[in-house]
Amino acid sequence: MSIKNTFNNLKQRGFIKQVVFQDQLESLLNSKPTTFYVGFDPTADSLHIGHYIPIMAMIHLQRAGHRPIILIGGGTGLIGDPSGKIDMRAVLTKETAKSNTDSFKAQLSKFFSFEGSNAAIIVDNIDWLKDLGYIDFLREIGAHFSVNRMLSADCYKQRLEKGLTFIEFNYMLMQSYDFLQLYKKYDCVLQVGGDDQWSNILSGADLIRRKEKGEAFALTLPLLTNSDGAKMGKTIKGALWLDKNKLPPYEFYQYFRNVEDTKVEECLKLLTFLELDEIETLTKFKDERINAAKERLAYEVTKLIHGSDEADTAKALAKGAFGDGAIMPTITLNQSQDFSIVDLLVEIKIAATKSEARRLIEGGGIKIDDKKIESINHLIKDYCLPAQNEFIVHKGKKVHIKIKL
């Protein structure tokens, strides 16, 4: 992608949600290399799929010739961002924040190029926030913020009814200060982030324009949501983690293989590098042929996150699970034969809930090896010999999963 097509490429793929001074920013991005940043607060020990749209936007921008700054919020993570939260985030210890920061740095490093004229930079805002004098900070930064304007921001309004703590109220100032520091040190003029960060990002750009009389821009990206508006990326085990130790690549693959029909095109544009004309061809069908697009989506996203080998294995396992003659998926459980069949079906994701598992059993749709499960109260040992630590669970005629205890 050439630099002159930067803004249009982002727009065509659906990355642009809100932007300030659009004409100026479009002209800037389409004409010369520009330094921009995205912040990641280390609130967990792994990135999740919600982080992946900003990562993809950053990769597109770097491929076009722009320079990305990856900011890890080792400092802001200790405060907690109120955006999109009903209650206050759990306060991290300094040790946990440091450990999470190290994990984020390792995960993020594999997505970007750290060589050349637009080499990526990783910074941690703890470096300039840890020794910040509070009185100096209030005098230098706080003077540029209106409390009335802050309280009108969505990130604060939705918290006022339940109670907004003073520590969270400072978050916008700290994130804005990050932008100011990067502007001064690296000539960074653009912050990019999820649309729930609009108020914070806009405040940072405004701070630079007020205090430094310089150009600064804000651009937000769409959040990945279901058709009902709820955030995508929740599994039975929790978030859709990018760390394979927290969520196996096969389960990651299956999540996107089963995404809603109406979201396939959007996900292909945002989460893969497939060309737009190929995406249009893949998603033109509105019947069962859309499954080919889902399989391509699942494979491409898994490959980008976990590599080709894991994507190939996940694809083969999925075909085996659904009777296409490939490898039969194998799941190892740390359970004994006293484990209930109902819990087993939920654990291996043949059923999403215990209620669904009971319905499958009562409908005669579940077998262990060649024995039909007769009761929702039965345990694994009711169908296996005492020394038997391997068996196959069958759901109907198409789903077959080998279990190792």
Buried (B, 14 or more C-beta within 10 A) or exposed (E): BEBEEBBBBBEEBBBBBBBBBBEEBBEBBBEEBBBBBBBBBBBBBBBBBBBBBBBBBBBBBBBBBBBBBBBBBBBBBBBBBBBBBEEBBEEBEEEBBBBBBBBBBEBBEEBBEEEEEBEBBBBBBBEBBEEEEEEEBEEBBEEBBEEEEBEEBEBBEBBEEEEBEEEBBBBBBBBBBBBBBBBEEBEBBBBBBBBBBBBBBBBBBBBBBEBEEBBBBBBBBBBBEBEEEEBBBBBEEEBBBBBBEBBBBBBBBBBBBEBEBEBBBBBBBBBBEBEEEEBEEBBEEEEEEBBEBBBBBBBBBBBBBBBEEBBEBBBBBBBBBEEEEBBBBBBEEEBEBEBBBBBBBBBBBBBEEBEBBBEBBEEEBBBBEEEEBBEBEBBBEBBBEEEBEEBBBBBBEEBBBBBEB
